Amino acid sequence: MRIKSSPEIENDEMEKSAFFTSKSTVETQNVDFLGLWRPSRMLEHLIDTASRHAAILGYSYDDLFAQKIVWVLSRINIHSYRRPAIGEQITTRTWIKGIQQKLFFLRDFEVKDAQGAKVASASFAWLLIDLENRRILPAASMRVTLPDPHGECALDEPLEKINAPQGMPEVFVAPVTYGVVDILGHATSARYVDWIFDCFPLETYKLKQVSQLKLNFVHEILPGEQVSICAAQQDGANPETWMVAGENLSTGERAFEAAVYWDGSPK
């Protein structure tokens, strides 16, 4: 993880709490050519924050791996109000919102700057996967009592299927090589976000900002496979909306679907 975290962590003295808060600094390696927080690095930061909270609650990666099950990120919805710049201090707060459709573990996030202004809100959905057969497990399989957030939510929006259209133009083909693969042996979540944002020319980022990103991880992508990254603008959509999809050329399966919403000038 490339976000530098300070020793100050507010979590009811590290007790098992519904909420977890950490303070961090946006460092040089986490920004893009504009000096602003790169979206894929923000995703990594949010996942890392969620993992730290999960460890406190007793179901970290190691805790679950011992039971031959793992968390797999399935859907994300991020609203970006502005992108923090290099050197900015940020505070990230996260909590488990509940369970959806008896399968998805929902977690929300709020990110604020040093002045307390909100820079991002997000909702993520995780699935439990049986490591031996790669099958989805019902949420009840974990057999834990989740802390109660008392109805608090960062985004009051359902995490639904995106259903990007078929036949969109190909922008480029991405190989799944060493730098793409994570500890579970498939393409890391952050790389999907890099692929999505690589669909747009640099000039676009000077003129506009992404106000929202929705992403569904449909099928895992394994080492040695190739992914065709396809994108198309939605006619008449307001704000300007692009659909992006990854087609696994090795398996013929759709790997991911995304919706990218663009607003006016960068903030």
C-alpha positions as CSV (number, residue, x, y, z in Angstrom):
1,M,0.0,0.0,0.0
2,R,1.5,3.4,-1.0
3,I,-0.6,5.7,1.2
4,K,1.5,6.7,4.2
5,S,-0.5,6.3,7.4
6,S,0.2,8.2,10.6
7,P,0.3,6.5,14.0
8,E,-2.9,8.3,15.0
9,I,-5.8,5.9,14.4
10,E,-9.2,6.7,16.0
11,N,-11.2,3.5,16.6
12,D,-12.5,3.7,20.2
13,E,-9.0,2.7,21.4
14,M,-8.8,-0.1,18.9
15,E,-11.8,-1.9,20.4
16,K,-14.3,-3.8,18.2
17,S,-16.3,-0.9,16.8
18,A,-18.7,-0.4,13.9
19,F,-16.5,2.5,12.6
20,F,-12.8,2.8,11.8
21,T,-11.0,6.0,11.1
22,S,-7.4,6.6,9.9
23,K,-5.4,9.6,8.8
24,S,-3.0,9.5,5.8
25,T,-1.0,11.6,3.4
26,V,-1.2,11.5,-0.4
27,E,2.4,10.8,-1.4
28,T,4.3,11.4,-4.7
29,Q,3.9,7.8,-6.0
30,N,0.2,8.0,-5.5
31,V,-0.5,10.9,-7.9
32,D,-0.9,11.3,-11.7
33,F,0.7,13.8,-14.1
34,L,-1.5,16.5,-12.7
35,G,-0.3,15.9,-9.1
36,L,-3.7,14.6,-8.1
37,W,-4.6,11.4,-6.3
38,R,-4.7,8.7,-8.9
39,P,-8.1,6.8,-8.9
40,S,-6.5,3.3,-8.7
41,R,-4.4,4.4,-5.7
42,M,-7.5,5.7,-4.0
43,L,-9.1,2.3,-4.5
44,E,-6.0,0.6,-3.0
45,H,-6.2,3.0,0.0
46,L,-9.9,2.2,0.6
47,I,-9.3,-1.5,0.4
48,D,-6.4,-1.2,2.8
49,T,-8.5,0.8,5.2
50,A,-11.2,-1.9,5.0
51,S,-8.7,-4.6,5.6
52,R,-7.4,-3.0,8.7
53,H,-10.9,-2.6,10.1
54,A,-11.6,-6.3,9.3
55,A,-8.5,-7.4,11.1
56,I,-9.7,-5.5,14.2
57,L,-13.1,-7.2,14.0
58,G,-11.5,-10.6,13.7
59,Y,-11.9,-11.5,10.0
60,S,-8.7,-10.4,8.3
61,Y,-7.3,-12.1,5.2
62,D,-5.3,-14.5,7.4
63,D,-8.3,-15.3,9.6
64,L,-10.4,-16.3,6.6
65,F,-7.6,-18.0,4.7
66,A,-7.2,-20.4,7.6
67,Q,-10.8,-21.4,6.9
68,K,-10.0,-21.7,3.2
69,I,-12.2,-18.7,2.3
70,V,-11.3,-15.2,1.1
71,W,-12.9,-11.8,0.5
72,V,-13.3,-10.9,-3.1
73,L,-14.3,-7.4,-4.2
74,S,-17.4,-7.6,-6.4
75,R,-18.9,-4.1,-7.0
76,I,-17.8,-0.5,-6.2
77,N,-19.5,2.9,-6.5
78,I,-17.3,5.9,-5.8
79,H,-18.4,9.5,-5.9
80,S,-15.5,11.9,-6.2
81,Y,-16.0,15.6,-5.3
82,R,-12.4,16.6,-5.9
83,R,-9.1,14.8,-6.1
84,P,-6.6,15.6,-3.3
85,A,-3.2,16.8,-4.4
86,I,0.2,15.6,-3.4
87,G,1.1,16.3,0.2
88,E,-2.6,16.7,1.4
89,Q,-3.7,15.2,4.6
90,I,-6.8,13.0,4.3
91,T,-9.1,11.3,6.9
92,T,-10.8,8.1,5.9
93,R,-13.8,6.6,7.8
94,T,-15.3,3.2,7.0
95,W,-18.0,0.9,8.4
96,I,-19.9,-2.2,7.4
97,K,-23.3,-1.2,6.2
98,G,-24.9,-4.7,6.1
99,I,-25.6,-7.6,3.8
100,Q,-27.4,-7.4,0.4
101,Q,-29.1,-10.4,-1.3
102,K,-27.7,-12.7,1.4
103,L,-24.4,-12.7,-0.5
104,F,-22.8,-9.2,-0.6
105,F,-21.1,-7.7,2.4
106,L,-21.6,-3.9,2.0
107,R,-19.0,-1.4,3.3
108,D,-19.2,2.4,3.1
109,F,-16.4,5.0,3.1
110,E,-16.1,8.7,3.6
111,V,-12.9,10.6,2.7
112,K,-12.3,14.2,4.0
113,D,-9.5,16.7,3.6
114,A,-7.7,18.5,6.4
115,Q,-10.5,21.2,6.5
116,G,-13.1,18.5,7.0
117,A,-14.6,18.9,3.5
118,K,-15.7,15.7,1.9
119,V,-13.6,14.6,-1.1
120,A,-15.1,11.2,-1.8
121,S,-17.9,8.8,-0.7
122,A,-18.0,5.2,-1.6
123,S,-19.9,1.9,-1.3
124,F,-18.2,-1.5,-1.9
125,A,-19.6,-5.0,-2.0
126,W,-17.5,-8.0,-1.1
127,L,-18.2,-11.7,-1.7
128,L,-17.0,-14.7,0.3
129,I,-15.2,-17.3,-2.0
130,D,-14.4,-20.9,-1.2
131,L,-10.7,-21.2,-2.2
132,E,-10.9,-24.9,-3.0
133,N,-13.6,-24.6,-5.7
134,R,-13.7,-20.8,-6.4
135,R,-17.4,-20.8,-5.6
136,I,-19.4,-18.0,-3.9
137,L,-20.5,-18.7,-0.4
138,P,-23.6,-17.3,1.3
139,A,-22.8,-14.5,3.8
140,A,-24.0,-16.8,6.7
141,S,-21.0,-19.0,6.1
142,M,-18.8,-16.6,8.0
143,R,-20.8,-17.1,11.2
144,V,-20.0,-13.7,12.8
145,T,-22.0,-10.9,14.3
146,L,-21.5,-7.8,12.4
147,P,-21.3,-4.4,14.3
148,D,-24.4,-2.2,13.9
149,P,-23.8,1.1,12.1
150,H,-27.3,2.3,13.2
151,G,-28.4,3.0,9.6
152,E,-25.5,5.3,8.7
153,C,-24.6,5.2,5.0
154,A,-22.2,7.2,2.8
155,L,-24.1,6.5,-0.3
156,D,-27.8,5.7,-0.3
157,E,-27.6,3.9,-3.7
158,P,-27.9,0.2,-4.4
159,L,-24.9,-1.6,-5.9
160,E,-26.5,-3.1,-9.0
161,K,-25.4,-4.7,-12.2
162,I,-24.1,-2.3,-14.8
163,N,-24.9,-4.2,-18.0
164,A,-22.6,-2.4,-20.4
165,P,-23.6,-3.0,-24.0
166,Q,-22.0,-5.6,-26.2
167,G,-20.0,-4.7,-29.3
168,M,-18.3,-1.5,-28.0
169,P,-15.1,-0.4,-29.9
170,E,-11.8,-1.8,-28.6
171,V,-9.4,0.8,-27.2
172,F,-6.5,-1.5,-26.4
173,V,-5.5,-5.0,-25.3
174,A,-4.0,-5.6,-21.8
175,P,-1.9,-8.6,-21.0
176,V,-2.0,-10.1,-17.5
177,T,1.6,-10.2,-16.5
178,Y,3.6,-10.2,-13.2
179,G,2.8,-6.6,-12.3
180,V,-0.9,-7.2,-12.6
181,V,-1.3,-10.3,-10.4
182,D,-2.2,-10.1,-6.7
183,I,-1.9,-12.5,-3.7
184,L,-4.9,-14.5,-4.9
185,G,-3.3,-15.2,-8.3
186,H,-5.6,-13.0,-10.4
187,A,-5.6,-9.4,-11.7
188,T,-5.6,-6.9,-8.9
189,S,-8.6,-4.7,-8.4
190,A,-6.6,-1.5,-8.8
191,R,-5.4,-2.6,-12.2
192,Y,-9.0,-2.8,-13.5
193,V,-9.3,0.9,-12.6
194,D,-6.1,1.8,-14.4
195,W,-7.4,0.0,-17.5
196,I,-10.6,2.0,-17.3
197,F,-8.9,5.4,-17.0
198,D,-6.4,4.5,-19.7
199,C,-9.3,4.6,-22.1
200,F,-9.2,8.4,-22.1
201,P,-6.5,10.7,-23.4
202,L,-4.4,12.8,-21.1
203,E,-6.0,16.0,-22.4
204,T,-9.4,14.9,-21.1
205,Y,-8.0,15.0,-17.5
206,K,-6.9,18.6,-18.0
207,L,-10.4,19.6,-19.0
208,K,-12.7,17.5,-16.9
209,Q,-13.0,15.4,-13.8
210,V,-14.6,12.0,-13.1
211,S,-17.5,12.6,-10.6
212,Q,-18.5,9.0,-10.3
213,L,-17.1,5.5,-11.0
214,K,-19.2,2.3,-10.9
215,L,-17.4,-1.0,-11.5
216,N,-18.6,-4.6,-11.4
217,F,-15.9,-7.4,-11.3
218,V,-17.6,-10.1,-13.3
219,H,-15.0,-12.9,-13.8
220,E,-11.5,-13.1,-12.5
221,I,-8.6,-12.7,-14.9
222,L,-5.6,-15.1,-14.5
223,P,-1.9,-14.8,-15.4
224,G,-1.1,-15.2,-19.1
225,E,-4.6,-14.1,-20.2
226,Q,-5.3,-11.0,-22.3
227,V,-8.2,-8.5,-21.9
228,S,-9.7,-6.4,-24.6
229,I,-10.7,-3.1,-23.1
230,C,-13.7,-1.6,-24.9
231,A,-15.4,1.8,-24.3
232,A,-18.3,3.9,-25.7
233,Q,-20.0,7.1,-24.8
234,Q,-23.7,7.0,-23.9
235,D,-25.6,9.2,-26.2
236,G,-27.5,12.0,-24.5
237,A,-26.4,11.1,-21.0
238,N,-26.0,13.9,-18.5
239,P,-23.5,14.1,-17.0
240,E,-21.3,12.7,-19.8
241,T,-21.2,9.0,-19.3
242,W,-18.9,6.3,-20.8
243,M,-19.4,2.6,-20.5
244,V,-16.2,0.5,-20.3
245,A,-15.9,-3.3,-20.4
246,G,-13.1,-5.9,-20.3
247,E,-13.5,-8.9,-22.6
248,N,-11.2,-11.8,-21.7
249,L,-9.8,-12.9,-25.0
250,S,-8.5,-16.1,-23.5
251,T,-11.8,-17.4,-22.1
252,G,-14.4,-15.4,-24.1
253,E,-15.9,-14.2,-20.8
254,R,-16.7,-10.6,-19.9
255,A,-14.3,-9.8,-17.1
256,F,-15.7,-6.4,-15.8
257,E,-18.1,-3.7,-16.6
258,A,-17.9,0.0,-15.6
259,A,-19.7,3.3,-15.9
260,V,-17.6,6.5,-15.8
261,Y,-19.3,9.9,-15.3
262,W,-17.5,13.1,-16.3
263,D,-18.2,16.6,-15.0
264,G,-16.8,20.0,-16.1
265,S,-13.4,21.4,-15.3
266,P,-11.0,19.7,-12.8
267,K,-11.3,20.7,-9.1
